[in-house]
């Protein structure tokens, strides 16, 4: 099986469904993921991340194939930056 062709056929929506299945143990329709399905799906998630994850988050695989592990300080800084971006100042009257 050609892995590159398989990865090219995976849409972002399919990737999200696989990621959710690995994380929760259930498919989007609520059915349980078998151990074998979880193993195979987890491998596909890692392969997909290694090709498409240009902004890797904590404990994901970057495009260089390396597992991204951020320190507690880095995670706090990232969280603070995200909160700053989404907070909207209120108008004072």
trRosetta pair geometry for C-beta under 8 A, 3 or more apart (Angstrom, degrees):
i j d omega theta_ij theta_ji phi_ij phi_ji
1 6 6.3 39 159 -45 110 131
2 5 4.1 55 96 13 114 113
2 6 6.6 167 92 -14 60 86
3 6 5.5 -57 -148 38 34 114
3 7 6.1 32 156 -18 69 106
3 47 6.6 -115 -173 -161 116 144
4 7 5.8 -54 -144 38 30 109
4 8 6.3 33 155 -22 63 107
5 8 5.6 -53 -147 35 31 114
5 9 6.6 30 154 -21 62 106
6 9 5.9 -60 -156 32 30 111
6 10 7.1 33 148 -28 62 102
6 44 7.8 -102 142 -126 119 104
7 10 5.7 -51 -155 21 39 114
7 47 6.0 -122 -88 136 118 109
7 48 6.0 174 -139 -97 95 65
7 51 5.5 84 171 18 146 162
10 14 4.9 -128 -157 86 72 127
10 15 5.6 88 156 -60 113 86
10 18 7.8 -29 -151 -3 127 142
10 44 7.2 161 -89 175 153 113
10 48 5.7 -86 100 -104 152 123
11 14 4.8 99 51 6 75 100
11 15 7.0 -132 97 -4 42 87
12 15 5.4 -52 -147 35 35 117
12 16 6.4 37 154 -21 66 102
13 16 5.8 -51 -150 33 31 111
13 17 6.6 33 151 -18 63 104
14 17 5.6 -53 -151 36 34 113
14 18 6.4 33 152 -18 67 105
15 18 5.8 -57 -150 38 31 109
15 19 6.2 32 153 -21 66 107
15 45 7.1 117 -158 -119 78 70
15 48 5.1 -178 -119 159 116 159
15 52 7.6 -85 -98 68 164 149
16 19 5.6 -53 -144 37 31 113
16 20 6.3 33 156 -18 65 106
17 20 5.8 -55 -148 37 29 111
17 21 6.3 32 153 -21 63 107
17 27 7.2 24 179 -158 100 72
17 28 5.3 -57 -133 -32 101 121
18 21 5.5 -54 -149 35 32 114
18 22 6.5 31 154 -18 66 104
18 41 4.9 -164 -158 -166 95 101
18 44 5.8 -81 -171 92 157 118
18 45 5.4 -167 124 -71 114 94
18 48 7.6 117 71 6 143 151
19 22 5.9 -54 -150 35 30 109
19 23 6.2 23 155 -14 65 111
19 45 5.4 122 -87 -125 71 127
20 23 5.8 -60 -142 43 30 108
20 24 5.7 -8 172 12 69 116
20 26 7.8 -49 139 77 92 71
20 28 6.6 66 88 -73 141 79
21 24 6.8 -68 -126 53 19 86
21 25 7.3 56 -177 -117 53 6
21 26 6.6 -120 -125 86 62 28
21 27 5.3 12 -103 -94 114 53
21 28 7.6 -65 -63 -30 93 65
21 33 5.0 119 -180 -74 98 141
21 37 7.5 -77 158 138 132 111
21 38 7.3 -151 138 -104 93 69
21 41 5.5 -61 94 163 124 163
22 33 7.6 -117 -82 128 35 174
22 38 6.1 121 -119 -151 65 79
22 41 5.4 -159 -65 113 96 111
22 42 4.9 122 -125 -84 130 79
22 45 5.7 -64 -12 -18 155 155
25 32 6.4 -14 150 -148 88 75
25 33 5.2 -138 -165 38 46 104
25 38 7.0 -14 -117 -91 67 130
26 30 5.8 -20 -179 -150 126 31
26 31 6.6 149 -157 75 76 33
26 32 6.0 -50 -102 -102 71 40
26 33 6.3 -137 -82 -15 17 90
27 30 7.0 -33 71 35 73 21
27 31 4.8 1 36 58 114 88
27 32 7.9 0 2 61 84 6
27 33 6.2 131 -44 -69 76 86
33 37 4.8 -133 -169 93 81 121
33 38 4.9 102 134 -65 120 88
33 41 6.9 -66 -157 18 135 150
34 37 4.4 94 52 7 80 104
34 38 6.9 -144 91 -7 41 86
35 38 5.7 -54 -148 35 30 112
35 39 6.5 32 154 -21 64 104
36 39 5.8 -52 -150 33 32 112
36 40 6.5 23 156 -10 65 108
37 40 6.0 -61 -147 43 30 105
37 41 5.7 26 158 -17 68 114
38 41 5.8 -57 -136 42 26 109
38 42 6.0 31 160 -23 63 108
39 42 6.0 -56 -147 34 23 111
39 43 6.7 24 153 -18 59 105
40 43 5.8 -55 -154 34 32 112
40 44 6.6 30 150 -17 65 105
41 44 5.6 -54 -150 37 35 111
41 45 6.4 40 151 -23 67 102
42 45 5.6 -48 -146 32 34 114
42 46 6.5 33 154 -17 64 104
43 46 5.8 -55 -151 37 31 110
43 47 6.4 30 152 -16 65 107
44 47 5.6 -54 -145 40 33 111
44 48 6.1 36 155 -21 67 106
45 48 5.8 -54 -145 36 28 111
45 49 6.3 28 155 -18 63 107
46 49 5.8 -54 -147 37 29 111
46 50 6.4 32 153 -24 63 106
46 61 5.2 75 -153 -5 72 150
47 50 5.7 -55 -149 32 31 113
47 51 6.8 16 156 -8 63 108
48 51 6.2 -70 -157 42 31 102
48 52 5.8 -27 168 27 71 118
48 53 7.7 89 120 -34 67 97
49 52 6.6 -82 -123 58 24 78
49 53 4.0 13 -163 -23 72 136
49 56 7.1 78 -178 -110 110 101
49 60 5.4 -144 -153 175 146 95
49 61 4.0 111 105 62 123 93
49 62 7.4 -37 153 -60 96 12
50 53 7.1 3 -54 25 17 107
50 61 5.0 -35 -67 131 75 126
50 62 7.5 45 -119 93 51 32
50 63 6.4 104 -178 -131 41 35
50 64 8.0 -98 -150 67 77 21
50 65 4.9 37 -140 -97 116 64
51 63 6.7 48 -149 -127 11 83
52 63 7.3 168 28 -90 9 98
53 56 4.8 62 147 -84 116 82
53 60 5.8 -154 -161 141 155 122
53 61 6.2 121 41 86 150 61
53 62 5.7 -124 100 -125 108 36
53 63 5.9 -169 67 -50 66 72
54 62 8.0 68 -123 -156 20 79
54 63 5.9 16 -91 -28 57 131
56 60 4.7 -160 -159 84 90 106
56 61 6.8 -120 -123 97 132 19
56 62 4.0 -87 -26 -83 147 81
56 63 7.8 -150 -43 -9 111 66
56 68 4.1 150 125 -15 128 152
57 60 5.0 66 57 4 72 128
57 68 6.9 144 89 87 22 136
58 68 6.4 -119 -116 113 27 96
58 69 6.7 53 -152 -136 74 37
58 70 4.6 -84 -95 24 97 107
58 75 6.1 14 -60 -93 145 111
59 67 6.9 -5 -138 -174 45 100
59 68 6.9 -94 -27 77 14 72
59 69 6.5 49 -71 -98 62 68
60 67 7.6 170 92 -148 20 60
60 68 5.6 -5 60 40 67 112
61 65 6.6 -13 -177 -150 109 31
61 66 7.1 160 -151 81 68 26
61 67 5.8 -43 -96 -93 69 55
61 68 7.2 173 -107 -2 16 85
62 65 7.2 -46 77 17 69 20
62 66 5.5 -7 44 60 106 78
62 67 7.9 167 5 -109 82 7
62 68 5.3 93 -38 -50 103 110
70 74 4.0 -121 -176 90 104 129
70 75 5.2 130 110 -55 122 83
70 78 7.2 -5 171 -7 163 140
71 74 4.7 99 52 5 76 101
71 75 7.1 -142 94 -3 41 87
72 75 5.7 -56 -149 38 32 112
72 76 6.3 34 153 -20 65 105
73 76 5.8 -53 -148 35 30 111
73 77 6.4 30 154 -18 64 106
74 77 5.7 -55 -148 37 31 111
74 78 6.2 31 154 -19 65 108
75 78 5.7 -53 -144 38 31 112
75 79 6.2 32 155 -20 65 107
76 79 5.7 -55 -146 37 29 111
76 80 6.3 30 155 -20 64 107
77 80 5.8 -55 -147 36 29 111
77 81 6.4 30 154 -19 64 106
78 81 5.8 -55 -149 36 30 111
78 82 6.4 29 154 -18 65 106
79 82 5.8 -55 -149 37 31 110
79 83 6.4 31 153 -20 65 106
80 83 5.7 -55 -149 36 31 112
80 84 6.5 34 152 -22 64 105
81 84 5.6 -53 -150 33 32 114
81 85 6.5 33 153 -21 64 104
82 85 5.7 -52 -150 33 33 113
82 86 6.5 12 160 -3 66 109
83 86 6.3 -67 -144 46 29 96
83 87 6.0 29 160 -27 67 111
84 87 6.1 -54 -138 29 25 109
